[in-house]
């Protein structure tokens, strides 16, 4: 397998592929430039409902998957109508359509005293502290103006952009002091500011999440290691006492165990222990005591010795209790 | 019936009931592309499990008048459209793939060395750099996110995120992700050698501690608790991934675990591959964006590899026991191919340097990291 991988590691095809790809990208870069504007799939399609004096727009903003609500109200006059407007009609070099995530609105206010000012409040939890409101008037140069909206924080993370418009003023698109105000504009957020900001936050967010997981794993690892060490210590044979093995050890152990399988394993262990003890005692009775040579102290013999000594220790303890 | 009527009938049948007169050049091109991917899968064995169904899906769907990806007169989805609608569009298949992957995964190397999680996070660098770069080429924010996740080298995550954010790019993104995953042994070694010295490549890492079965059992619960609490949007992927792993480690549902690893995984791989391939109709695929997806995807892979190795270099400045920087490249996910590449490069530098188990840590961290990145993107658009 490794040889196969190694045989694939010639960089020539990769370099060739990269060259072709980049050449084609350069060729198509003009096409990309042409499509930098808003894609039709992402164009917000607002629907409007009247809520008493206010009008509420519901729409899925650009670069969002869920819908938001934007409420419109006025301080002076009557809010006659609010409708959506395609950005293409107001596209000018001085603004980037991608900055207007919720598209444009045409706000009509009626019954305003002639030449008077009215305050239009646009509220949503979609707005941020940096959201601005820009107005459009095709008859003005430049057509787009930052309306210096008063960006206020409300309850439930809602922010309100307050815009003051004068009847017949530069932002009243009908241009006449006739008691009717028509404002074209929309909330504006910096597309690149948002993209860059969220990029850093989310990249470091991944570090944060995985760091938290790492700390959790390190802590649980230490706990497990401690538990395992404790278990190992408990499993190690303690020094055997000099008392004799209990005579009725087998009977007592058989009473302790419940299942037939356990019982048979205990019987086998008992037989092995008995055989080991017999060999041990026989060895002691010879003129020259048998001793295990180093080479014979393999894990199997060591385990047998440990088990026999543990059994003797347990039996002696039981007797004491 | 006159001869004229017979000829008229034959003409009508030819036009309305056979594909021959409706076959356009662009469809022939797409069939050629399908053959290319089938060739890669069959002759070169590049990710054959996915590229065979994807290639065949592209092949099938580009025949004119074939009732596969449309809707019937009564509004019922046609065969592959039904797979796509209920499997991909409803976001069922990618989490199910994660369930199977979880059941196949042994998190032992990651649990034994949790520090490698940071490497998995660092290897997501390419995802975010590509996200920004993609925006310069006229992609929308959602499209950019779906292209950027290709660098995570995680097929199901790419499909899940793309189906959610930019379904029009599903075919191109999935194909780019699986193609580059297959080309990991080709893409990564030059970058690995460029970013490390021979001495660094020879660093031997301490043997990993043994991980107890209880620790392995607890891991999916702890990981799910922490990750889903911090990024709820990733719950469908991470939840299924960890559920699959819990089934494996608990040991009392061997039948379920076995089904998740084998039968279920195989079935959904077929459905997923065909569905994804079938999204690549000539009208959708033959435009500049899919081409850019392939270029940016490669760039993404390169930066992710760079990010993983760079993270190990940075970590080594603070660690007493140094890590071999070659394991950083495994942070791009692509399990277990990326870990194998680290192993091969390690052996090249020192024939006694076995890195595979050490590289599996960042490799698994990469899976979690790329799923977390996907969750971050989903949360961003909600």
Boltz contact constraints between the chains, C-beta under 6 A:
constraints:
  - contact:
      token1: [A, 2]
      token2: [B, 344]
      max_distance: 6.0
  - contact:
      token1: [A, 5]
      token2: [B, 185]
      max_distance: 6.0
  - contact:
      token1: [A, 5]
      token2: [B, 340]
      max_distance: 6.0
  - contact:
      token1: [A, 5]
      token2: [B, 344]
      max_distance: 6.0
  - contact:
      token1: [A, 6]
      token2: [B, 344]
      max_distance: 6.0
  - contact:
      token1: [A, 8]
      token2: [B, 185]
      max_distance: 6.0
  - contact:
      token1: [A, 8]
      token2: [B, 186]
      max_distance: 6.0
  - contact:
      token1: [A, 9]
      token2: [B, 185]
      max_distance: 6.0
  - contact:
      token1: [A, 9]
      token2: [B, 189]
      max_distance: 6.0
  - contact:
      token1: [A, 11]
      token2: [B, 190]
      max_distance: 6.0
  - contact:
      token1: [A, 14]
      token2: [B, 186]
      max_distance: 6.0
  - contact:
      token1: [A, 21]
      token2: [B, 295]
      max_distance: 6.0
  - contact:
      token1: [A, 24]
      token2: [B, 291]
      max_distance: 6.0
  - contact:
      token1: [A, 25]
      token2: [B, 295]
      max_distance: 6.0
  - contact:
      token1: [A, 28]
      token2: [B, 288]
      max_distance: 6.0
  - contact:
      token1: [A, 31]
      token2: [B, 288]
      max_distance: 6.0
  - contact:
      token1: [A, 32]
      token2: [B, 137]
      max_distance: 6.0
  - contact:
      token1: [A, 32]
      token2: [B, 138]
      max_distance: 6.0
  - contact:
      token1: [A, 35]
      token2: [B, 138]
      max_distance: 6.0
  - contact:
      token1: [A, 36]
      token2: [B, 138]
      max_distance: 6.0
  - contact:
      token1: [A, 39]
      token2: [B, 140]
      max_distance: 6.0
  - contact:
      token1: [A, 42]
      token2: [B, 140]
      max_distance: 6.0
  - contact:
      token1: [A, 63]
      token2: [B, 141]
      max_distance: 6.0
  - contact:
      token1: [A, 64]
      token2: [B, 381]
      max_distance: 6.0
  - contact:
      token1: [A, 65]
      token2: [B, 381]
      max_distance: 6.0
  - contact:
      token1: [A, 65]
      token2: [B, 382]
      max_distance: 6.0
  - contact:
      token1: [A, 66]
      token2: [B, 382]
      max_distance: 6.0
  - contact:
      token1: [A, 195]
      token2: [B, 135]
      max_distance: 6.0
  - contact:
      token1: [A, 198]
      token2: [B, 380]
      max_distance: 6.0
  - contact:
      token1: [A, 199]
      token2: [B, 128]
      max_distance: 6.0
  - contact:
      token1: [A, 199]
      token2: [B, 132]
      max_distance: 6.0
  - contact:
      token1: [A, 202]
      token2: [B, 376]
      max_distance: 6.0
  - contact:
      token1: [A, 203]
      token2: [B, 128]
      max_distance: 6.0
  - contact:
      token1: [A, 205]
      token2: [B, 376]
      max_distance: 6.0
  - contact:
      token1: [A, 206]
      token2: [B, 121]
      max_distance: 6.0
  - contact:
      token1: [A, 206]
      token2: [B, 124]
      max_distance: 6.0
  - contact:
      token1: [A, 206]
      token2: [B, 369]
      max_distance: 6.0
  - contact:
      token1: [A, 206]
      token2: [B, 372]
      max_distance: 6.0
  - contact:
      token1: [A, 206]
      token2: [B, 373]
      max_distance: 6.0
  - contact:
      token1: [A, 207]
      token2: [B, 121]
      max_distance: 6.0
  - contact:
      token1: [A, 209]
      token2: [B, 230]
      max_distance: 6.0
  - contact:
      token1: [A, 209]
      token2: [B, 372]
      max_distance: 6.0
  - contact:
      token1: [A, 210]
      token2: [B, 117]
      max_distance: 6.0
  - contact:
      token1: [A, 210]
      token2: [B, 121]
      max_distance: 6.0
  - contact:
      token1: [A, 212]
      token2: [B, 226]
      max_distance: 6.0
  - contact:
      token1: [A, 213]
      token2: [B, 117]
      max_distance: 6.0
  - contact:
      token1: [A, 213]
      token2: [B, 223]
      max_distance: 6.0
  - contact:
      token1: [A, 213]
      token2: [B, 226]
      max_distance: 6.0
  - contact:
      token1: [A, 214]
      token2: [B, 114]
      max_distance: 6.0
  - contact:
      token1: [A, 214]
      token2: [B, 117]
      max_distance: 6.0
  - contact:
      token1: [A, 216]
      token2: [B, 222]
      max_distance: 6.0
  - contact:
      token1: [A, 216]
      token2: [B, 226]
      max_distance: 6.0
  - contact:
      token1: [A, 217]
      token2: [B, 114]
      max_distance: 6.0
  - contact:
      token1: [A, 218]
      token2: [B, 114]
      max_distance: 6.0
  - contact:
      token1: [A, 224]
      token2: [B, 212]
      max_distance: 6.0
  - contact:
      token1: [A, 224]
      token2: [B, 215]
      max_distance: 6.0
